[in-house]
Amino acid sequence: MNPAIEFQDVYRRFNRQEVLRGLSFKVQEGQIYALLGRNGTGKTTALRILMGSLRPHLGETRVLGTASQSFKSADRENIGYVTEGHQLLKELRIKQTLTFEDGTRSGFDRKFAEDALGRCGLELKKQVYQLSRGQRAQLSLILTVAGNPKVLILDDPALGLDTVMRREFLDAMIDFLSGRGTTVLFSSHILTDVERIADRIGILQDGRLCVDATLDDIKQSVRIVHWHSADGQTLPEVPGVLRQKASRSGLELTLLNPTQETLAQLASKGAQVTDPETPSLEDLFLNLTAAPDSSGLLSPFAKETN
């Protein structure tokens, strides 16, 4: 199967600062892929390069087999792009906005858009400037999905929305995409949203992916335990420690594929070890992006797509 989206060893710097340093990953057709990373790690830069609006210094990106820098109008009709700004013509009414979109995109499904707007309670007679921020986000998503793109790229579209608006936006996205088989690549700061919809996640760190895996695979492989020694014993050397941090009861350890032997070693000489816990995505993200080197996570999880 040919991937719908490809990043091939992409480098990009701004002045002397390298933002992307050999970014490589693939998104398969029909997959919903979440691109995560702390602020400033290059998520928006990566998506701009993918859309062809920014050139990489090295490497290449492709969508549906076409290099981003070679996109023609027909290629762009297959790609939907939603950003946090939700740039819309605010002086138009929603009905006029639909007419404009219908006249500029050959595949625009006006009936779908009108039905979707009705489900969201957005009246056609309203002017765009009268809409709340969350409603503008919903309108932008509806207009994009109504174009029937094969690939949908979302750059933190729910950023700045309150909890209720964000939930409504996410529910609308799940509803609109249901059964369409659309390939989705999205970045987000809201990790609870990611857990609801993503098939696979990539975590950007130092300009590359430190993780590229399904969420289920990661959660099955990573565990958190708390280790405490009453007599001042130092932590024994055991394999698979991704991160250790001080806690009130000793150390919190993030472990990769801990075995019973590993746990027995930790509990040697009277030390206390709690039962392994499955981390939330938020805990996992914080632990992995704080780790000095979490690149070892990539190798056991990258076999599906590489």
ROVOTI-880999 format. One line per field, with one value per residue (C-alpha): residue number from 0; chain; x, y, z. Coordinates in steps of 0.5 Angstrom, whole numbers, plus 500, padded with zeros to 3 digits. Example, Ala and Ser with C-alpha at 12.3 -4.5 7.8 and 13.67 -1.06 7.14 Angstrom:
<sites>
num 0 | 1;
chaine A | A;
X 525 | 527;
Y 491 | 498;
Z 516 | 514;
</sites>
This chain:
<sites>
num 0 | 1 | 2 | 3 | 4 | 5 | 6 | 7 | 8 | 9 | 10 | 11 | 12 | 13 | 14 | 15 | 16 | 17 | 18 | 19 | 20 | 21 | 22 | 23 | 24 | 25 | 26 | 27 | 28 | 29 | 30 | 31 | 32 | 33 | 34 | 35 | 36 | 37 | 38 | 39 | 40 | 41 | 42 | 43 | 44 | 45 | 46 | 47 | 48 | 49 | 50 | 51 | 52 | 53 | 54 | 55 | 56 | 57 | 58 | 59 | 60 | 61 | 62 | 63 | 64 | 65 | 66 | 67 | 68 | 69 | 70 | 71 | 72 | 73 | 74 | 75 | 76 | 77 | 78 | 79 | 80 | 81 | 82 | 83 | 84 | 85 | 86 | 87 | 88 | 89 | 90 | 91 | 92 | 93 | 94 | 95 | 96 | 97 | 98 | 99 | 100 | 101 | 102 | 103 | 104 | 105 | 106 | 107 | 108 | 109 | 110 | 111 | 112 | 113 | 114 | 115 | 116 | 117 | 118 | 119 | 120 | 121 | 122 | 123 | 124 | 125 | 126 | 127 | 128 | 129 | 130 | 131 | 132 | 133 | 134 | 135 | 136 | 137 | 138 | 139 | 140 | 141 | 142 | 143 | 144 | 145 | 146 | 147 | 148 | 149 | 150 | 151 | 152 | 153 | 154 | 155 | 156 | 157 | 158 | 159 | 160 | 161 | 162 | 163 | 164 | 165 | 166 | 167 | 168 | 169 | 170 | 171 | 172 | 173 | 174 | 175 | 176 | 177 | 178 | 179 | 180 | 181 | 182 | 183 | 184 | 185 | 186 | 187 | 188 | 189 | 190 | 191 | 192 | 193 | 194 | 195 | 196 | 197 | 198 | 199 | 200 | 201 | 202 | 203 | 204 | 205 | 206 | 207 | 208 | 209 | 210 | 211 | 212 | 213 | 214 | 215 | 216 | 217 | 218 | 219 | 220 | 221 | 222 | 223 | 224 | 225 | 226 | 227 | 228 | 229 | 230 | 231 | 232 | 233 | 234 | 235 | 236 | 237 | 238 | 239 | 240 | 241 | 242 | 243 | 244 | 245 | 246 | 247 | 248 | 249 | 250 | 251 | 252 | 253 | 254 | 255 | 256 | 257 | 258 | 259 | 260 | 261 | 262 | 263 | 264 | 265 | 266 | 267 | 268 | 269 | 270 | 271 | 272 | 273 | 274 | 275 | 276 | 277 | 278 | 279 | 280 | 281 | 282 | 283 | 284 | 285 | 286 | 287 | 288 | 289 | 290 | 291 | 292 | 293 | 294 | 295 | 296 | 297 | 298 | 299 | 300 | 301 | 302 | 303 | 304 | 305;
chaine A | A | A | A | A | A | A | A | A | A | A | A | A | A | A | A | A | A | A | A | A | A | A | A | A | A | A | A | A | A | A | A | A | A | A | A | A | A | A | A | A | A | A | A | A | A | A | A | A | A | A | A | A | A | A | A | A | A | A | A | A | A | A | A | A | A | A | A | A | A | A | A | A | A | A | A | A | A | A | A | A | A | A | A | A | A | A | A | A | A | A | A | A | A | A | A | A | A | A | A | A | A | A | A | A | A | A | A | A | A | A | A | A | A | A | A | A | A | A | A | A | A | A | A | A | A | A | A | A | A | A | A | A | A | A | A | A | A | A | A | A | A | A | A | A | A | A | A | A | A | A | A | A | A | A | A | A | A | A | A | A | A | A | A | A | A | A | A | A | A | A | A | A | A | A | A | A | A | A | A | A | A | A | A | A | A | A | A | A | A | A | A | A | A | A | A | A | A | A | A | A | A | A | A | A | A | A | A | A | A | A | A | A | A | A | A | A | A | A | A | A | A | A | A | A | A | A | A | A | A | A | A | A | A | A | A | A | A | A | A | A | A | A | A | A | A | A | A | A | A | A | A | A | A | A | A | A | A | A | A | A | A | A | A | A | A | A | A | A | A | A | A | A | A | A | A | A | A | A | A | A | A | A | A | A | A | A | A | A | A | A | A | A | A | A | A | A | A | A | A | A | A | A | A | A | A;
X 500 | 503 | 503 | 498 | 503 | 511 | 517 | 523 | 529 | 527 | 531 | 529 | 533 | 531 | 538 | 542 | 537 | 535 | 528 | 527 | 533 | 532 | 525 | 522 | 515 | 509 | 502 | 498 | 492 | 486 | 490 | 489 | 496 | 497 | 504 | 506 | 511 | 513 | 512 | 518 | 519 | 517 | 510 | 507 | 514 | 513 | 506 | 508 | 513 | 508 | 503 | 508 | 508 | 515 | 521 | 526 | 533 | 534 | 529 | 522 | 515 | 510 | 502 | 499 | 505 | 506 | 512 | 509 | 514 | 510 | 503 | 498 | 491 | 488 | 493 | 491 | 484 | 485 | 488 | 484 | 488 | 485 | 489 | 488 | 487 | 481 | 481 | 474 | 471 | 468 | 464 | 460 | 454 | 455 | 450 | 455 | 461 | 458 | 456 | 463 | 466 | 462 | 464 | 471 | 472 | 470 | 468 | 465 | 459 | 454 | 448 | 453 | 456 | 448 | 447 | 453 | 452 | 445 | 447 | 452 | 446 | 450 | 444 | 446 | 443 | 449 | 455 | 461 | 463 | 457 | 460 | 464 | 471 | 468 | 463 | 468 | 472 | 467 | 465 | 472 | 472 | 465 | 468 | 474 | 471 | 465 | 471 | 472 | 479 | 483 | 488 | 486 | 491 | 490 | 495 | 492 | 485 | 482 | 488 | 485 | 478 | 475 | 473 | 466 | 468 | 473 | 469 | 464 | 469 | 472 | 465 | 464 | 470 | 469 | 462 | 464 | 470 | 466 | 466 | 470 | 476 | 480 | 487 | 488 | 495 | 494 | 498 | 495 | 497 | 491 | 493 | 486 | 483 | 489 | 487 | 480 | 481 | 488 | 490 | 498 | 502 | 509 | 513 | 517 | 524 | 530 | 528 | 526 | 521 | 523 | 516 | 512 | 507 | 500 | 498 | 496 | 503 | 506 | 501 | 502 | 510 | 511 | 510 | 511 | 513 | 515 | 521 | 523 | 529 | 529 | 536 | 539 | 540 | 542 | 538 | 540 | 542 | 537 | 535 | 529 | 529 | 527 | 526 | 527 | 525 | 524 | 518 | 516 | 517 | 523 | 523 | 518 | 521 | 518 | 520 | 520 | 518 | 519 | 520 | 519 | 526 | 527 | 522 | 525 | 532 | 529 | 526 | 532 | 536 | 529 | 527 | 520 | 517 | 509 | 506 | 507 | 502 | 500 | 501 | 496 | 498 | 500 | 504 | 507 | 508 | 512 | 516 | 519 | 520 | 523 | 528 | 535 | 535 | 528 | 530 | 531 | 523 | 523 | 526 | 521 | 515 | 517 | 517 | 509 | 511 | 518;
Y 500 | 507 | 512 | 518 | 523 | 522 | 526 | 524 | 526 | 533 | 539 | 546 | 552 | 559 | 563 | 559 | 555 | 548 | 546 | 540 | 535 | 529 | 528 | 522 | 519 | 516 | 516 | 511 | 512 | 512 | 513 | 519 | 521 | 526 | 530 | 532 | 536 | 542 | 549 | 551 | 543 | 545 | 542 | 548 | 548 | 541 | 542 | 548 | 544 | 539 | 544 | 547 | 554 | 553 | 550 | 545 | 546 | 538 | 532 | 532 | 531 | 528 | 528 | 522 | 521 | 528 | 532 | 538 | 543 | 541 | 541 | 544 | 546 | 539 | 536 | 542 | 540 | 533 | 536 | 540 | 545 | 548 | 552 | 555 | 562 | 560 | 565 | 566 | 572 | 575 | 580 | 575 | 571 | 563 | 562 | 567 | 563 | 557 | 560 | 562 | 555 | 552 | 556 | 555 | 548 | 543 | 537 | 542 | 538 | 544 | 539 | 536 | 543 | 545 | 539 | 539 | 547 | 545 | 539 | 545 | 550 | 555 | 559 | 560 | 568 | 569 | 573 | 570 | 576 | 574 | 567 | 565 | 563 | 556 | 557 | 559 | 553 | 549 | 553 | 552 | 545 | 544 | 548 | 544 | 537 | 539 | 539 | 532 | 532 | 525 | 528 | 533 | 537 | 540 | 545 | 545 | 548 | 547 | 552 | 557 | 554 | 553 | 546 | 546 | 549 | 544 | 538 | 540 | 542 | 535 | 531 | 535 | 532 | 525 | 526 | 529 | 524 | 518 | 512 | 517 | 514 | 521 | 521 | 526 | 529 | 533 | 537 | 539 | 541 | 538 | 530 | 528 | 530 | 526 | 520 | 520 | 520 | 518 | 511 | 513 | 518 | 521 | 526 | 531 | 532 | 535 | 536 | 528 | 523 | 520 | 516 | 513 | 508 | 507 | 509 | 502 | 499 | 505 | 504 | 496 | 497 | 503 | 503 | 507 | 505 | 508 | 506 | 507 | 505 | 506 | 506 | 511 | 505 | 508 | 506 | 499 | 499 | 496 | 496 | 500 | 506 | 512 | 517 | 518 | 523 | 525 | 524 | 525 | 517 | 516 | 516 | 515 | 511 | 510 | 504 | 501 | 493 | 492 | 484 | 481 | 480 | 488 | 489 | 484 | 487 | 494 | 491 | 488 | 489 | 491 | 497 | 498 | 498 | 499 | 495 | 498 | 503 | 504 | 512 | 517 | 520 | 526 | 523 | 519 | 525 | 529 | 523 | 522 | 529 | 531 | 524 | 526 | 521 | 517 | 515 | 508 | 508 | 509 | 502 | 497 | 501 | 504 | 497 | 498 | 504 | 503;
Z 500 | 498 | 504 | 503 | 507 | 507 | 510 | 507 | 511 | 512 | 514 | 516 | 519 | 521 | 521 | 525 | 529 | 526 | 527 | 523 | 523 | 519 | 520 | 517 | 517 | 513 | 514 | 511 | 507 | 512 | 518 | 523 | 525 | 531 | 531 | 538 | 541 | 546 | 543 | 538 | 536 | 529 | 528 | 524 | 520 | 518 | 516 | 512 | 508 | 507 | 504 | 500 | 503 | 506 | 502 | 506 | 506 | 505 | 504 | 501 | 503 | 499 | 499 | 495 | 491 | 489 | 492 | 496 | 492 | 485 | 487 | 482 | 483 | 482 | 487 | 492 | 491 | 494 | 500 | 506 | 511 | 517 | 521 | 528 | 525 | 521 | 516 | 513 | 510 | 516 | 512 | 508 | 511 | 512 | 506 | 501 | 504 | 502 | 495 | 494 | 496 | 491 | 486 | 487 | 488 | 483 | 489 | 494 | 497 | 498 | 501 | 506 | 508 | 509 | 513 | 517 | 519 | 521 | 526 | 529 | 530 | 525 | 521 | 514 | 515 | 520 | 518 | 520 | 524 | 529 | 530 | 536 | 536 | 537 | 531 | 526 | 528 | 526 | 520 | 517 | 519 | 515 | 509 | 509 | 509 | 504 | 499 | 499 | 500 | 500 | 506 | 511 | 515 | 521 | 525 | 532 | 530 | 537 | 540 | 544 | 545 | 551 | 554 | 551 | 544 | 544 | 545 | 540 | 535 | 536 | 536 | 529 | 526 | 528 | 526 | 519 | 518 | 520 | 514 | 509 | 509 | 509 | 511 | 517 | 520 | 525 | 531 | 537 | 544 | 547 | 549 | 551 | 544 | 541 | 545 | 543 | 535 | 533 | 531 | 531 | 534 | 533 | 538 | 535 | 539 | 537 | 530 | 529 | 532 | 538 | 538 | 532 | 534 | 535 | 542 | 544 | 542 | 547 | 553 | 552 | 553 | 557 | 565 | 571 | 578 | 584 | 588 | 595 | 599 | 606 | 608 | 602 | 597 | 590 | 584 | 581 | 574 | 570 | 563 | 560 | 564 | 560 | 565 | 573 | 577 | 584 | 588 | 595 | 596 | 592 | 585 | 579 | 574 | 567 | 564 | 557 | 557 | 564 | 566 | 572 | 573 | 572 | 578 | 582 | 581 | 583 | 589 | 592 | 598 | 601 | 597 | 595 | 588 | 587 | 582 | 574 | 572 | 565 | 564 | 561 | 554 | 558 | 563 | 557 | 553 | 559 | 561 | 554 | 552 | 558 | 557 | 555 | 550 | 548 | 541 | 543 | 543 | 536 | 534 | 537 | 534 | 527 | 524 | 521 | 517 | 515;
</sites>
